[in-house]
Amino acid sequence: MAKVKTTFFCQNCGSQFAKWQGQCSSCKQWNTIVEEVIQKEVKANWQKQEKGVSRISKPTLIHEISSATEQRLPTSDQELDRVLGGGIVPGSLILLGGEPGIGKSTLLLQISLKLPYKTLYVSGEESQKQIKMRAERISQKSSNCFVLTETKTQNIFKQIAEIQPDIVIIDSIQTLHSDYIESSAGSISQIRECTTELIKFAKESGTPVLLIGHITKDGNIAGPKILEHMVDTVLQFEGDRNHVYRILRSLKNRFGSTSELGIYEMLSDGLREVSNPSEILISKNEDELSGTAIAATLEGARPLMIEIQALVSTAVYGTPQRSSTGYNAKRLNMLLAVLEKRAGFKLAAKDVFLNITGGISIDDTAIDLAVIAAILSSNEDEEISKTNCFAAEIGLAGEIRPVSRIDQRISEAEKLGFKRFFTSKYNKISLKNTNIEIILISKIEDLVSHLF
């Protein structure tokens, strides 16, 4: 046993220091360095036994390595599979973060009850009775899901060796502790040590491990930033607890794209997959109101129809207000300057408020045309037909610029019943025999002449 050693860690970035100091020299944050007593043992916590001989890796020529595609494990959850890139990769570590009460435990318990594989659900926060009550509320029965309430990694690995599960779920990584580190559970050194042991287990045994992680008040995953670098995939489960919809995003994915999006609806019996996101992003109001326009955007490979709402009113105070929800405020100011300079609309003395319904944030520049249409509709107090859809980028010269994958956007709009699709005339459209009317425009003046 090694002797006790005192070390100082930064709670923000995880940097290690020999002595205490007021400011972290790595992340420049003040008063984040704390003292931790650590005590390590040379013996490994988990070792794969193969006939009593431990396996040693040897260097291999790159052209001799098999390039066969890794077989993924489908989860029976289309939204999660889409975000992960097709399923869970064997031997991978997946970290799921989100606010308290957002539904992280419900999502993973629901998935573990659906899986046809032998699953071990390890909880360090809830008792077995609490987990049983949640499983009954989800109303799904499973003969493959084992539940373990334990926080000590040594005991967890003993149960894993007995059960031999196909998938391990840890709820949560902040509650685990190892005997080889003397600091308390949730500290930086404990999180790092426990995650290292789980990575060693996952890579050597080929068993995927799903971790739940807490987040700080800033919205970042708690613990050192190195935790996100250690795992293979980082998922963010977000949404407002006062609303029923939840969004699953991929912040990091070594086995797929990070631009995919999964949408769920929180119900009394668990989370429901939303296969058609446009049903929640477009309001069901049958009355046509001024200041609303529908935009065709893309999140990864998925086309979405979103509703843009704008309100233009006379400024009560001296300085006009510019406010946006779910849209870049600087880009809104740029579009207002283009309308003022290139199209002749006097908006400098008016308040402009912009909102994207559904509580999501969009960075796609293809919604610029819909933003312009909504602002002009509110300014003129004339409604835009809900059968119109927009997808184009606005340049600083006032020109309507083309956007990528326009055929996919048009096909989705046609499928949802839109009659007219406004886009740039410089787009290369290969679709033929479509029932939707495609209106090609090159300037903002062309848009105004078609709408008003």
Summary of the structure (lengths in Angstrom):
residues: 452
radius of gyration: 26.5
end to end distance: 80.3
largest distance: 80.9
contacts: 1409
relative contact order: 0.10
helix: 27%
strand: 29%
